[in-house]
Amino acid sequence: MIGHTLHAGRRALYPGLRYFSETPCGEIIEDVLERTDYPRVTKQASLYVHWPYCLRRCSYCNFNKYIPKDNNDHVMTECLQRETETLLQLSQVSCITSVFFGGGTPSLAHPSTIAAVLETVSRRAYLSDKAEVTLEVNPTPAGKTKLEDFCRAGVNRFSIGVQSLKDEDLKILGRDHSPHQALQTVDEARRLCPGRVSVDVMFGRPNQSVESWENELSELLTVCDDHVSLYQLTLERGTQLFKQVRGGEVTMPAEDVTAEMYQCARRTLQQHGFLQYEVSNFARQNAVSHHNRSYWKGGQYIGVGPGVLREARTQTLEPDVWIREVQQRGHATRRRIQLSHLELLEEVLVMGMRMTQGINPKHWESFSPHLGLHEVFGTSSDVQELIRSGQLILDDRGLRCSWDGLALLDSMLPALLVELQRQMSQRDDRADGRTKRSSDPQ
């Protein structure tokens, strides 16, 4: 069902096009990709900055976040600046197209931290005054009062974690704000950044019904701005909510109920003028998230901060250890994993199919110049069955899900991935055969 796909969008591993390894001395060495079928590394990238601290841990959350022991804002600021500078220098990226401050709860950071990181970016690369700079905000009174200062620091877009307009549900989720405070924060953010405020809302919550969800979403849409992100609540092992459900203290909606909630939300958002442009994201007035869209299109990005996960490199998780490593060598990269060409194409496929526009032939060709979309998927009986059922579309515009198919993306991806793997294997076998024949004695 769509739940895994919706949840995955929140924490996906995005493909980078530049890879780094680390010597025993801690020095990062860039791996040179010699294969000609890899896409050319670009000189521009998005930047993600991770703030790992929260005041409390939500009952459902297993993200990389920590409760701060003391105020180390000054040290964290210096380390974020230093790692940003190091990675920009090593990546040779000359233009940052967007910046996203996520977490954790980055709205706990002092606005001067945000300003300092952006200043560092501007020193090392071109950052347009019009570039999208997003900050995730926890809608507490403290978060609300800092919004104006964040704007002065350079933020021009806010993503607000409303999650629910029900007091009881917010308590179950372990959130530290009330519905009223959330709406006040949204209102203030809209005043400061009209048309550039996103609202996160969660469905599939304990004891939630389709009817109550529809009423809640309709209420939210009367006050929200032009972007909404939907996330299905997913139980994660080790969380407080997981234990409560296992212990019978809390009951989660059945899968068919959450599926109807998703479809209900899509219809409701459409009625309010929102267009779905990705599995979990909706916008009107063309207020799409340029930063996140670059992820789904397989664009290059640089991740700064403790616990930033990506296929190309793995960061140190614990903030204290991360700080020490950045102070020692300018970065906290622990290991490098070089993506194979197949793995890169798998990422392009999985992320691209999340978008309603899917993957167009030109975009696919930039990653796979020798094996087009129709060559990979056009002859597969499984893919043809998905097309006949109306769930999948493959035509001159590329490969994409239908309206109904997007809700079933999880169930379709295995067939698409298997076919991609099969076609790539056959292509490699043919290439090996040609190499073997050319090396045979005449």
QUISULQUI-V284689 format. One record per backbone hydrogen bond with DSSP energy under -1.0 kcal/mol. NH is the residue of the N-H (numbers start at 0). CO is the residue of the C=O. If there is no record, write none. Layout:
NH&CO  NH&CO
This chain:
5&1  6&2  7&3  8&4  9&6  10&7  20&28  22&26  25&22  28&20  30&18  37&34  44&94  45&299  46&97  47&301  48&99  49&303  50&101  53&65  58&172  60&57  64&62  65&51  75&71  76&72  77&73  78&74  79&75  80&76  81&77  82&78  83&79  84&80  85&81  86&82  87&83  88&84  89&85  90&86  91&87  93&42  94&42  95&125  96&44  98&131  99&46  100&133  101&48  104&52  107&104  108&105  112&109  113&109  114&110  115&111  116&112  117&113  118&114  119&115  120&116  121&117  122&118  123&119  124&120  125&93  130&127  133&98  134&156  135&100  136&158  139&137  143&139  144&140  146&143  149&145  150&146  151&147  152&148  153&150  154&149  155&132  156&132  157&195  158&134  159&197  160&136  161&159  162&199  163&161  169&165  170&166  171&167  172&168  174&169  181&177  182&178  183&179  184&180  185&181  186&182  187&183  188&184  189&185  190&186  191&187  192&188  195&192  197&157  198&226  199&159  200&228  201&162  202&230  206&250  207&204  212&208  213&209  214&210  215&211  216&212  217&213  218&214  219&215  220&216  222&219  223&219  227&281  228&198  229&279  230&200  232&202  238&235  240&58  242&238  243&239  244&240  245&241  246&242  247&244  248&243  249&243  257&253  258&254  259&255  260&256  261&257  262&258  263&259  264&260  265&261  266&262  267&263  268&264  269&265  270&266  271&267  272&269  273&268  274&282  276&280  277&280  278&353  281&227  282&274  283&225  286&283  292&288  293&289  295&291  296&292  297&294  298&293  301&45  303&47  306&315  307&304  313&334  314&307  315&331  321&317  322&318  323&319  324&320  325&321  326&322  327&323  328&324  329&325  333&313  334&313  343&339  344&340  345&341  346&342  347&343  348&344  349&345  350&346  351&347  352&348  354&351  357&354  358&398  363&359  364&360  365&361  366&363  367&363  375&371  376&372  377&373  383&379  384&380  385&381  386&382  387&383  388&384  389&386  390&385  391&385  392&399  394&397  397&394  398&358  399&392  401&390  405&401  407&404  408&405  411&407  412&408  415&411  416&412  417&413  418&414  419&415  420&416  421&417  422&418  423&419  424&420  425&421  426&422  427&423  428&424  429&425  430&426  431&427  432&428  433&429  434&430  435&431  436&432  437&433  438&434
